[in-house]
């Protein structure tokens, strides 16, 4: 009886254990089923995500192709707009009056200047002239340019107007930007800005390089890589000097200008590979130092010579195998004083004669290029300046000229001559620019 009771108790315990195990088994089966369902759902999700990823990759590839096509269209439209504005454009910039406390009345008295239009394209001078009867009559001298910058205009205001032209050099065009005007009219300030310039006071040269670097970096995502090289030369008394050479201007080297296959080179010239925009500041300081070395007129030498900064841009697209070559020339021309007004003698007379000859040659070249007669001879060889820029002037390039003028009454006659010269240039049309690019 006791054994029977014990066996019944054991059977009851094992039955309970069996029921518990069966319950656990059912729970595990349900868990396995849920896990299998989850895995199936995840596999379905993975397949869906893989399809979406493939579709996204296809869309990205199509978008990249569209971006490259739109970039090509943008370049064409951008440069078409620049051509419609005119291949030779002229901006007038009026420098502010010096704030010198010790300045005489003659150094601070300004001419009567007005800016008639709200679009900023006109400037008008009023000047009193004496009639045959001895009375004073006010005569007005109106001028119209592509843009007129008043004395309050900042460097940023000026660069905003030329930034699209700078972009053309990156797109594979040859571009020339001149600063023309008498000594002290603000040409060097416009082109270079002061030494140790701040972000606000930087001139057109450093601003151009900064913009080109920024745009080149942005174009890397579209397959473009660029190599940038800079040169800075001075043309003084029809002699080419290297402003970046370690021997200064007294190294005794003779620099010859050569043209081949549409490219211009200068023998024994220093070329700096510009790997960062910061190198430009050091480059300008070295050029300013070399320009003054060996000159008894250290503070005036820069106004007696043409200074040409050249930036060469070579681009290659690893995706499309397209390549381009552009050249940006920024030229700070020598002071444009007339020989009859300068009173120059000796070495200064020789300097003034050389300057006037080269500026006259520049005018002749522009006029010859603008002449529709195909047989017109273009006298590039009449000066070192025009010969150096031979491949960057004319129908295959884009040209802009700043006429920098002084607002002082004492400079009125020279200012009038500068404005008349600029008006003559502004009337020229040199044809359609062509891009130096190769598509394979």
C-alpha positions in Angstrom: 0.0 0.0 0.0 2.8 2.3 0.9 4.7 1.5 -2.3 1.5 2.0 -4.3 0.9 5.4 -2.6 4.5 6.3 -3.3 4.2 5.4 -6.9 1.0 7.3 -7.3 2.7 10.4 -5.8 5.7 9.9 -8.2 3.4 9.6 -11.2 1.4 12.7 -10.1 4.7 14.7 -9.8 6.0 13.5 -13.2 2.7 14.3 -14.8 2.9 17.8 -13.4 6.5 18.1 -14.7 5.4 16.8 -18.1 2.6 19.4 -18.3 5.2 22.1 -17.4 7.6 20.8 -20.0 4.8 20.7 -22.6 3.9 24.3 -21.7 7.5 25.4 -22.0 7.8 23.5 -25.3 4.7 25.3 -26.7 6.1 28.7 -25.5 9.5 27.9 -27.2 7.7 26.9 -30.4 5.8 30.1 -30.4 9.0 32.0 -29.8 10.7 30.2 -32.6 7.8 31.0 -34.8 7.9 34.6 -33.9 11.6 34.7 -34.5 11.2 33.0 -37.9 8.4 35.6 -38.7 10.7 38.4 -37.6 13.6 37.0 -39.7 11.3 36.7 -42.7 10.1 40.2 -42.2 13.7 41.4 -41.9 14.7 39.5 -45.1 11.8 41.1 -46.9 12.9 44.5 -45.5 16.5 43.9 -46.6 15.4 42.9 -50.1 13.2 46.1 -50.2 16.1 48.3 -48.9 18.5 46.7 -51.4 16.0 47.5 -54.2 15.7 51.0 -52.9 19.5 51.3 -52.6 19.9 50.1 -56.2 17.3 52.6 -57.3 19.0 55.4 -55.3 22.4 54.5 -56.8 20.9 54.7 -60.2 19.2 58.0 -59.3 22.5 59.4 -58.0 24.3 58.3 -61.1 21.7 60.0 -63.2 21.8 63.1 -61.1 25.6 63.2 -61.4 25.3 62.9 -65.1 22.7 65.6 -65.1 24.8 67.9 -62.9 27.8 67.4 -65.3 25.5 68.3 -68.2 24.0 71.3 -66.4 27.6 72.4 -65.5 28.4 72.4 -69.2 25.2 74.3 -69.9 26.0 76.7 -67.0 29.5 77.4 -68.4 28.1 78.0 -71.9 25.2 80.3 -70.6 27.5 82.1 -68.2 30.0 83.0 -70.9 27.2 83.8 -73.4 26.0 86.4 -70.8 29.5 87.8 -70.5 29.7 88.0 -74.3 26.4 89.8 -74.5 27.7 92.3 -72.0 30.6 92.9 -74.4 34.0 91.4 -74.7 35.6 94.7 -73.7 33.8 96.2 -70.7 34.9 99.4 -68.9 34.3 100.3 -65.3 35.0 103.7 -63.8 36.2 103.9 -60.2 36.5 107.3 -58.4 38.9 107.1 -55.5 38.0 108.9 -52.2 39.7 112.1 -51.2 42.7 111.6 -48.8 41.9 112.3 -45.2 45.3 113.7 -44.5 45.1 116.5 -41.9 48.1 118.3 -43.4 46.7 118.3 -46.9 46.6 121.7 -48.6 43.4 123.1 -50.1 44.6 122.2 -53.6 45.0 118.6 -52.4 41.5 118.3 -51.0 39.4 120.5 -53.2 37.2 118.3 -55.3 35.8 118.7 -58.8 32.0 119.0 -59.3 31.0 115.3 -59.9 27.5 113.9 -60.2 26.1 110.5 -60.8 22.8 111.0 -62.8 21.4 107.5 -63.1 20.2 105.1 -60.5 21.7 102.2 -62.4 25.3 103.4 -61.6 26.5 103.7 -65.2 26.9 107.4 -65.7 29.3 110.1 -64.3 29.2 113.8 -65.1 31.8 116.5 -64.4 31.1 120.2 -64.4 34.0 122.5 -64.9 34.1 126.3 -65.2 35.8 127.7 -68.4 36.5 131.2 -69.3 34.8 132.6 -72.4 36.3 135.1 -74.9 34.6 137.9 -73.0 36.3 136.8 -69.7 33.1 135.4 -68.1 33.0 132.0 -66.4 30.7 129.4 -67.9 30.1 125.9 -66.4 30.7 123.2 -69.0 29.5 119.6 -68.3 31.4 116.5 -69.4 29.1 113.4 -69.3 30.4 109.8 -69.6 28.7 106.4 -69.6 30.4 103.1 -68.8 29.3 99.6 -68.0 29.5 100.5 -64.3 30.6 103.5 -62.3 31.9 103.1 -58.7 31.6 106.1 -56.4 34.2 106.9 -53.7 32.2 105.1 -51.1 32.3 101.8 -53.0 34.2 99.0 -51.3 36.6 96.4 -52.7 33.8 93.9 -52.2 31.4 96.0 -54.3 34.0 96.2 -57.1 34.9 92.5 -57.1 31.2 91.5 -57.1 31.0 93.0 -60.6 34.1 91.2 -62.0 33.6 87.9 -60.2 31.7 86.4 -63.2 34.5 87.4 -65.5 37.1 85.7 -63.2 34.9 82.6 -63.3 35.4 82.5 -67.1 39.1 81.9 -66.6 38.3 78.8 -64.6 36.0 77.7 -67.4 38.9 77.8 -69.9 38.9 81.3 -71.3 41.7 83.9 -71.5 40.8 87.0 -69.4 42.5 90.4 -69.1 41.6 92.9 -66.4 43.4 96.3 -66.6 43.6 99.1 -64.2 44.2 102.4 -66.1 44.7 105.9 -64.8 47.1 108.6 -63.6 49.5 108.1 -60.8 47.7 108.2 -57.4 44.3 107.4 -58.9 44.0 104.1 -56.9 45.0 101.5 -59.5 47.3 99.5 -57.2 44.8 99.7 -54.4 42.1 98.3 -56.7 44.3 95.5 -58.0 46.3 94.5 -54.9 45.0 96.3 -51.9 47.3 97.4 -49.1 50.1 95.2 -47.8 48.8 93.0 -44.9 45.3 93.6 -46.2 42.3 92.5 -44.3 39.4 90.5 -45.7 37.7 93.9 -46.4 40.6 95.7 -48.0 41.9 92.9 -50.3 42.3 93.9 -53.9 41.1 92.1 -57.1 44.2 89.8 -57.4 43.8 88.1 -54.0 40.0 88.1 -54.2 40.2 86.4 -57.7 42.5 83.7 -56.4 40.3 83.1 -53.4 37.2 82.7 -55.6 39.0 80.4 -58.0 40.1 78.1 -55.2 36.6 78.0 -53.7 35.0 77.1 -57.1 37.8 74.6 -57.9 37.1 72.9 -54.6 33.4 72.7 -55.3 34.1 71.2 -58.8 36.1 68.3 -57.3 32.8 66.5 -56.6 32.1 66.7 -60.3 35.4 65.2 -61.3 37.4 68.3 -61.9 40.9 68.9 -60.6 42.9 72.1 -61.3 46.5 73.1 -61.3 47.2 76.8 -60.7 50.4 78.6 -61.4 51.2 82.3 -60.8 53.7 84.7 -62.4 54.3 88.4 -61.7 56.3 90.5 -64.0 57.1 94.2 -64.4 57.5 96.0 -67.7 59.8 99.0 -67.1 61.2 101.1 -69.9 60.3 98.2 -72.3 62.2 95.7 -70.3 60.6 92.6 -68.7 61.6 92.1 -65.0 60.7 89.1 -62.8 59.0 90.4 -59.6 59.2 86.9 -58.0 62.9 86.2 -58.6 65.2 85.6 -55.6 67.8 88.0 -57.2 65.4 90.9 -57.2 65.4 93.1 -60.4 69.2 93.2 -60.5 69.8 89.6 -61.3 71.0 90.4 -64.8 68.7 88.0 -66.5 67.1 88.8 -69.9 63.5 87.7 -70.2 62.2 87.1 -73.7 58.5 86.7 -74.6 57.7 83.7 -76.8 54.4 82.5 -78.4 53.8 78.9 -79.6 50.6 77.0 -80.1 48.4 79.7 -78.6 50.4 79.8 -75.4 52.7 82.5 -74.1 55.9 81.9 -72.1 58.7 84.1 -70.7 62.2 82.7 -70.5 63.9 82.4 -67.1 60.8 83.5 -65.3 59.8 82.4 -61.8 56.6 80.4 -61.7 54.9 79.7 -58.4 52.5 76.8 -57.9 49.7 78.1 -55.9 48.5 75.3 -53.6 46.6 77.6 -51.3 45.1 81.2 -51.4 47.4 82.2 -48.5 50.4 82.0 -50.9 49.1 85.0 -52.8 49.7 87.4 -49.9 53.4 86.3 -49.7 53.7 86.5 -53.5 52.4 90.1 -53.5 54.8 91.1 -50.7 57.8 89.7 -52.5 56.7 91.4 -55.8 56.4 94.8 -53.9 59.8 94.3 -52.4 61.5 93.4 -55.7 59.8 96.3 -57.4 61.4 98.8 -55.0 64.9 97.2 -54.9 67.5 99.2 -56.7 65.3 102.2 -57.4 66.2 105.6 -56.1 62.5 106.4 -56.3 61.3 103.6 -54.2 57.8 105.0 -53.5 57.3 106.0 -57.2 58.7 103.0 -59.1 55.4 101.1 -59.1 53.7 104.0 -60.8 56.3 104.1 -63.6 55.9 100.5 -64.7 53.3 98.0 -65.9 52.8 95.1 -63.5 51.2 92.0 -64.9 50.0 89.2 -62.6 49.2 86.0 -64.6 47.3 83.0 -63.2 47.3 79.9 -65.4 44.6 77.4 -64.8 44.8 73.8 -66.1 41.7 71.6 -65.4 41.1 67.9 -66.0 37.8 66.0 -65.5 38.5 62.4 -64.6 34.9 61.4 -65.3 34.3 62.9 -68.7 38.0 63.1 -69.7 37.4 66.8 -70.6 40.2 69.3 -70.1 40.5 73.1 -70.2 43.2 75.8 -70.0 42.4 79.3 -68.9 44.6 82.3 -68.2 43.7 85.2 -66.0 45.8 88.4 -66.4 45.4 91.2 -63.9 47.4 94.3 -65.0 48.2 97.4 -63.0 49.2 99.8 -65.7 51.7 102.6 -65.2 50.5 106.2 -64.6 49.0 107.7 -67.7 50.2 111.3 -67.2 50.7 113.2 -70.5 54.2 114.2 -71.3 53.3 117.9 -71.7 51.8 118.0 -68.2 54.4 115.8 -66.4 57.3 118.2 -66.8 59.6 115.1 -66.7 63.3 115.4 -67.4 66.2 113.0 -67.7 65.3 109.4 -66.6 61.8 110.4 -65.7 61.4 111.7 -69.3 62.5 108.4 -70.7 60.1 106.6 -68.3 57.2 108.8 -69.4 57.9 108.4 -73.1 58.1 104.6 -72.7 54.8 104.5 -70.7 53.0 106.7 -73.2 54.3 104.6 -76.1 53.1 101.4 -74.6 49.7 102.8 -73.6 49.3 104.2 -77.2 50.2 100.7 -78.5 47.6 99.2 -76.3 45.0 101.5 -77.7 46.1 100.8 -81.2 45.9 97.0 -80.6 42.4 97.2 -79.2 41.3 99.4 -82.1 42.8 97.1 -84.7 41.1 94.0 -83.1 37.8 95.8 -83.1 38.1 96.8 -86.8 35.8 94.5 -88.8 38.3 94.5 -91.7 40.0 91.1 -91.5 43.1 92.3 -93.2 43.8 94.9 -90.5 47.3 94.4 -89.0 47.2 94.1 -85.2 50.5 95.8 -84.0 51.2 93.5 -81.0 54.9 94.0 -81.4 54.8 97.7 -80.9 55.3 97.3 -77.1 56.3 94.6 -74.7 53.0 94.9 -72.9 50.8 94.1 -75.9 53.2 91.5 -77.1 53.1 89.8 -73.7 49.3 89.8 -73.8 49.0 88.8 -77.5 47.1 85.6 -76.7 44.9 87.1 -74.1 43.6 90.0 -76.2 41.2 89.9 -79.1 38.4 87.6 -80.2 39.5 84.6 -78.2 39.5 86.4 -74.8 37.5 88.6 -72.5 38.7 92.0 -71.5 37.7 94.5 -68.8 39.3 97.8 -68.0 39.1 99.9 -64.8 39.6 103.6 -65.4 40.6 104.8 -62.0 40.2 108.6 -61.6 40.9 111.2 -58.9 38.1 113.4 -57.7 40.5 116.4 -57.1 39.9 119.6 -59.0 43.7 119.8 -59.6 43.6 116.5 -61.5 40.7 117.4 -63.7 42.6 117.6 -67.0 44.3 114.2 -66.5 41.0 112.8 -65.3 39.3 114.0 -68.5 42.0 112.4 -70.6 41.6 109.1 -68.8 37.8 109.1 -69.2 38.1 109.9 -72.9 40.6 107.1 -73.4 38.3 104.7 -71.5 35.3 105.8 -73.7 37.3 104.9 -76.8 38.1 101.5 -75.4 34.4 101.0 -74.3 33.3 101.6 -77.9 35.2 98.6 -79.2 33.7 95.2 -79.8 36.3 92.4 -80.3 34.1 89.4 -81.3 33.2 86.1 -79.6 35.6 84.6 -77.1 36.5 80.9 -77.5 37.2 78.5 -74.7 40.4 76.5 -74.8 39.0 73.0 -74.1 39.5 69.5 -75.4 36.8 66.9 -75.2 37.8 63.3 -75.8 
